[in-house]
């Protein structure tokens, strides 16, 4: 029996949202403000001086940047379940990277090599790994996906899946988090054949939702980069 899985993507205006932090306006800094140098131990302790230095730091970036990408949580159980999942996973990454590389301030966006990822993922350890990759920016993200069980009671062959992706962008040189974005997207998953594995259908829908979230995050990051000052040195 031929088995057909249809995943219909439906934007839910009330649930699909993307919210990102805003760049500091130029008038935030007055003419007398001086920027103290950031030391390698700046983030080690929470004392008043270091907190004030962090708050006073004025972000500037090179004219062209490399972005190292790191996903903090991995869900590889389904990745090699079938060629469909492999293709979906690859498409998810390609679309996200393509969006980031479209920025005039980005010359490369690539995933941080696995062999560079430290066991303890502190900000400073990740900065060092990104620096070895000669990345100016580090974009880390984590995703949480699930399905709305309520809709299975209404129709056993239909469900809605959602995925929330949280991302931060770190200036590798200073350790400052220059941008944070949270994007939540919904998709509808419909199984038209009752004999088909519905868990697989839902998981594919979740991957589609994650791809949409990452694409929106890429757009937010690019919009933010357009506002950041270019380093003079």
C-alpha positions in Angstrom: 0.0 0.0 0.0 1.3 3.4 -1.0 1.9 5.6 2.0 1.7 9.3 1.6 2.7 11.8 4.2 1.6 15.4 3.7 3.0 18.1 5.8 1.1 21.3 5.3 2.8 24.3 6.7 0.5 26.9 8.1 1.5 30.2 9.6 -0.4 30.8 12.9 -0.5 34.6 13.3 -1.1 34.3 17.0 1.7 31.8 17.7 4.4 32.4 15.1 6.6 35.1 16.6 10.2 36.3 16.3 11.6 38.8 18.9 15.1 40.1 18.9 17.1 42.5 21.0 17.7 46.0 19.6 21.0 47.7 18.9 22.0 50.6 21.3 21.2 54.0 19.8 24.1 56.4 19.1 22.8 58.9 21.7 23.1 56.2 24.4 26.8 57.3 24.7 27.7 60.8 25.6 30.9 62.6 24.4 32.6 62.1 27.7 32.1 58.4 27.9 35.3 56.4 27.7 35.6 52.8 26.9 37.9 50.8 29.2 39.9 48.0 27.7 38.4 44.5 28.2 40.8 42.0 29.8 40.8 38.3 29.5 39.6 38.0 33.1 36.7 40.5 32.7 34.0 37.9 32.9 35.6 35.9 35.8 34.0 37.8 38.7 30.8 39.8 39.3 32.2 43.0 40.9 30.9 46.5 40.3 33.9 47.6 38.2 33.7 44.8 35.7 29.9 45.1 35.5 30.2 48.8 34.7 32.9 48.1 32.1 30.6 45.5 30.5 27.7 48.0 30.4 29.8 50.8 29.1 31.4 48.8 26.3 30.6 50.1 22.8 30.3 47.3 20.3 32.0 47.7 16.9 32.8 45.0 14.4 35.1 44.5 11.4 33.7 45.4 8.0 33.5 41.7 7.2 32.9 39.0 9.7 33.0 35.2 10.0 30.2 33.7 12.0 30.8 30.4 13.8 27.5 28.5 14.5 27.0 26.1 17.3 23.8 24.2 18.3 23.9 23.5 22.0 21.4 20.6 22.0 21.5 17.9 19.4 18.7 15.5 18.4 20.4 13.0 16.2 18.0 10.1 16.8 16.0 10.9 13.7 18.7 12.4 11.6 19.6 9.1 9.8 16.3 7.4 10.2 15.7 7.8 6.5 16.9 9.8 3.5 14.0 12.2 4.0 15.3 13.2 7.5 18.8 13.6 6.2 17.6 15.9 3.4 15.4 17.9 5.8 18.3 18.3 8.3 20.6 19.4 5.5 18.0 21.8 4.1 17.5 23.3 7.6 21.3 24.1 7.9 21.7 25.3 4.3 18.8 27.8 4.5 20.0 29.3 7.8 23.6 29.6 6.5 22.5 31.0 3.2 20.5 33.7 5.0 23.5 34.7 7.2 25.9 34.8 4.3 23.6 37.2 2.4 24.6 40.0 4.8 27.1 42.5 3.3 28.9 42.3 6.7 29.4 38.6 6.6 31.9 36.8 4.4 31.4 33.4 5.9 28.9 31.6 8.2 29.8 28.0 9.1 29.2 25.5 11.9 32.0 25.4 14.5 34.0 22.2 13.9 33.0 19.5 16.4 36.6 18.8 17.4 36.9 22.4 18.6 33.8 22.2 20.9 34.9 22.1 24.6 33.4 19.7 27.1 32.4 22.6 29.3 30.6 25.1 27.3 31.3 28.3 29.2 31.3 31.6 27.3 35.1 31.9 27.6 35.8 28.4 26.4 33.5 28.8 23.4 35.1 32.2 22.6 38.5 30.5 22.5 37.2 27.7 20.2 35.6 30.3 17.9 38.9 32.3 17.9 40.8 29.2 16.8 38.3 29.0 13.9 39.1 32.7 13.3 35.5 33.7 13.8 34.6 37.2 14.7 31.1 36.2 16.0 29.8 33.1 17.7 26.1 32.3 17.1 24.8 29.6 19.5 21.3 28.3 19.6 19.1 25.7 21.2 15.7 24.4 20.1 12.7 22.9 21.8 10.1 21.2 19.6 6.9 19.4 20.4 3.4 18.8 19.2 0.0 20.0 20.5 -1.6 16.8 21.7 -5.0 18.5 21.8 -5.5 18.2 18.1 -5.1 14.5 18.1 -8.3 14.2 20.0 -10.1 16.2 17.3 -8.5 14.3 14.4 -6.2 11.3 15.0 -4.5 11.9 11.6 -3.8 15.6 12.2 -1.6 17.5 14.7 0.1 20.8 15.0 3.8 20.9 15.9 5.8 23.9 17.1 9.4 24.7 17.6 10.9 27.5 19.7 14.5 28.4 18.9 16.6 30.7 21.2 19.8 32.2 19.8 22.5 34.6 21.0 25.4 36.2 19.1 28.7 36.7 20.9 31.4 39.2 19.9 34.4 36.8 20.2 36.9 39.6 20.9 35.1 41.0 23.9 32.7 38.3 25.1 29.8 40.7 24.9 26.4 39.2 23.9 25.5 41.6 21.2 22.2 40.1 20.0 19.6 37.7 21.3 16.6 36.3 19.4 13.8 34.0 20.2 11.6 32.6 17.3 8.6 30.3 17.7 6.9 28.8 14.6 4.0 26.4 14.1 3.3 23.9 11.4 0.4 21.6 10.7 1.2 17.9 10.2 -1.4 15.8 8.4 -1.2 12.0 7.9 -3.6 11.0 5.2 -2.9 7.3 5.6 -3.8 5.8 9.0 -1.1 3.0 8.5 1.7 5.6 8.3 4.0 6.1 11.4 2.5 9.3 12.7 5.5 10.0 15.0 7.6 10.3 11.9 5.1 12.7 10.4 5.2 14.9 13.5 9.0 14.9 13.7 9.2 16.0 10.1 6.8 18.9 10.9 9.0 19.8 13.9 12.1 20.0 11.6 10.1 22.3 9.2 9.2 24.5 12.2 12.8 24.6 13.3 13.9 25.6 9.8 11.4 28.4 9.7 12.6 29.7 13.1 16.2 29.6 12.1 15.5 31.5 8.9 13.7 34.2 10.9 16.6 34.4 13.4 19.0 34.8 10.5 17.0 37.8 9.2 17.0 39.3 12.7 20.8 38.9 13.0 21.4 40.5 9.6 19.1 43.4 10.4 21.1 43.9 13.6 24.5 43.8 11.9 23.5 46.6 9.6 23.2 48.9 12.6 26.5 48.0 14.3 29.5 50.4 13.9 32.5 49.3 11.9 35.8 49.1 13.7 38.3 51.7 12.7 41.4 49.7 13.5 
